Amino acid sequence: MDNSLSKDEIDKLPLCQFSGVITVVEDELEVPGIIEQLLNEKFLGFDTETKPSFRKGENNKVSLIQISTTTEVYLFRLNKIGFPPALLKLLESKSVQKIGVGIRDDIRGLNKLARIKPGGFVDLQDVVKSLEINVLSLRGLAAMVLNVRISKRQRLSNWEADQLTNSQIDYAATDAWAALMIFKELVYLEPNIEINNIKLSYFTTK
C-alpha cells in the first residue's frame, strides 16, 4: 500500500459522501433509546465537531458528537441536549469499539463537559503506524485506503448554529462513517496487524 498521496492526487479522486440515514438528535429524551440500539453494535465510527475560535484565548466547547454504523449516523447536538448519561455510557463501553482519527483531542474536548473514562476506542492514527503509513488525517486516509475524496469545506463552520445546514449535516455524518469504513478496509487488508497488542481481526470476531 502506498504511504502517501499528494494534494493534487487526492483532488482527482471521486467525491465521497455518506448516503444512508442521518438523524440529528436535539431532544435529550430521544438519547436513551438510540444508545440502547448502538450498544448492540460491535464497532462504530466516531467524531466530534467544535465551533471554531478566531480570537486568541477563546476556546469553545464540543458542539456535536457523531456516531456511525455502516448504514446510519446519529448527530448528537451537545449544545442543545447537554451530556446525557446514556451517551456517556456508550463512550465508556469497552464492548463497543469506537473508531476515529485523533481521538485523544476529541476526548480532551469532551472532558471539559463531563468526566469520561473512555473505553473501547481505536484511533486510526495508531493503526496506520503499524503499516508505516505517514498520513494521519481522515481525508488522507480515505484517499489512500478507500480511493475517495472527502470534502472538508464545512470544518470551520458554526456548529452551534440554531439549525445545522444540509452541508454541515452531510459533512459531519461522512466523517464518522468514513472512519468506520477505513477501519473495516484495513481489517480486511491487514488482519494480522496489532493495535494495543490486539490483532485487528479480533474486532471482526468478538
C-alpha positions, 0 to 999 in steps of 0.5 A: 500500500502506498504511504502517501498521496499528494494534494493534487492526487487526492483532488482527482479522486471521486467525491465521497459522501455518506448516503444512508440515514442521518438523524440529528438528535436535539431532544435529550429524551430521544438519547436513551433509546438510540444508545440502547440500539448502538450498544448492540453494535460491535464497532462504530465510527466516531467524531466530534465537531467544535465551533471554531475560535478566531480570537486568541484565548477563546476556546469553545466547547464540543458542539456535536458528537457523531456516531456511525454504523455502516448504514446510519449516523446519529448527530448528537447536538451537545449544545442543545441536549447537554451530556446525557448519561446514556451517551456517556455510557456508550463512550465508556463501553469497552464492548463497543469499539469506537473508531476515529482519527485523533481521538485523544483531542476529541476526548480532551474536548469532551472532558471539559463537559463531563468526566469520561473514562473512555473505553473501547476506542481505536484511533486510526492514527495508531493503526496506520503506524503499524503499516508505516503509513505517514498520513494521519488525517481522515481525508488522507486516509480515505484517499489512500485506503478507500480511493475517495475524496472527502470534502472538508469545506464545512470544518470551520463552520458554526456548529452551534448554529440554531439549525445545522445546514444540509452541508454541515449535516452531510459533512459531519455524518461522512466523517464518522462513517468514513472512519468506520469504513477505513477501519473495516478496509484495513481489517480486511487488508491487514488482519494480522496487524496489532493495535494495543497488542490486539490483532485487528481481526479480533474486532471482526470476531468478538 
